Amino acid sequence: MRIVLGVSGGIAAYKAVHLLRLLREEGHQVDVVPTRAALEFVGRPTWEAISGRAVTTDVFESVDEVRHVRLGQEADLVVVAPATADLLARARTGMADDLLTSTLLAAEAPTVLVPAMHTEMWRHPATVDNVAALRDRGVDVVEPASGRLTGADSGPGRLPEPEEIHAHLRPLLDGGDAVDGPIYAYAPLAGTFYAPHPDAQPALAGRRVVVTAGGTREALDPVRYLGNRSSGRQGVALAEAALAAGAQVHLIAGIVETELPAAGPRLSLEHVESARELQQAVAAQAPSADVLLMAAAVADFRPADYAAAKIKKTDDVDAPTITLTRNPDILAETVRARAARGGPTVIVGFAAETGDDATDPLELAQAKLLRKGCELLVLNRVGEGLVFGQDSTEIHVLASFGVQGVLGDVEPAHVVGTKREAADAVVDRASRLLAASGGRF
Ligand code: CTP
């Protein structure tokens, strides 16, 4: 395939070098057309060495070849990455003041613009207007991802990783149509962007997945609370895995120590603090969910009395007592309520167990699975620094007696790996159950 890779002048131009390499490795002929500003970031020799072709930026270079028209006419695909706000504006107005914009005007091939700029520039009405006009014209302007930008700022405006741009181009490279809709979102755990694999029908397309993540805080007084050490990473990884599987995801985040994915067309976010807030949030979401992934570390107890004013130390009490009371068991409650009020077809509980000399964590998890009544239970082995806050984890996915037959010869999963790998295994089992359930078990 003949591809024109336009590069406009942003710091993210360096990422286009890797994109170029990926395209070249597949055997495509790629003509790189940097703007003059882009050459300030990555020089001509780099582009020429990797593309194996002459690189020009100006309409007055190699005039005899009429490159400003020929490149566009002959291209099977035109990609601009990064596309700056300035490039979008010039493309929108049909300007042809350099080789790249001339090529865009002459091109009849599918055109994909991958913007990268500061959030303020992306949100500016001028850019919004330019993007809308270009999209109306059939140009594929990819939604930028959110994340850390060049300075200390973060927000939407980041150029997706080269692999993700490449994944987005996949159907076009195979001669098909572009994937509908914005497929990029920032996956902070992976430090990259996810995109469902365009070749496959995503397992959870059209399904609604609710994920709870992080710990809860149970207030003692206006300044103190009881909390736990959950980082929320497993829950975030589950949300990312469900998104990658094509689901509509609602992420209910308790207290987390990790960056949350950016909300987008397929991801909504809600923040809660206490177990009872989480209970309300889950009760509101559960009836319309297909899958509930209950990864939050919910405090089993909360202080029985909340002091409206800060508790003061008093000299006559050495060892004050905090009386605790039970929190609702949200997971068990959701399982019970679904018979009457409806609710997720597949409910997945999580258990962090250490076990001890006498008890195997797997046995504890089996007992918990029975007690909670959910379809799947994910056992996390925890110990000194083993799971909390780490990216590596070890999980077993246990299936309740009622659904074991449905999973058939899919072994109960045992994953030792990253939290994302664990999350993929959980989402895989949950989506298989959902597909086999026909609505209910
Ligand atoms: N959970 C819940 N509501 C609670 C406590 C826990 O929904 N009040 C959920 C968690 O989100 C998790 C699962 O139940 O999915 C297991 O939590 P855990 O606290 O380990 O279970 P317990 O039954 O409290 O077990 P233990 O006896 O070990 O405390």
Residues whose N, C-alpha, C, O or C-beta is under 5 A from the ligand:
A	BS01	CTP	M294 A295 A296 A297 V298 A299 D300 N327 P328 D329 I330 L331 V348 G349 F350 A351 A352
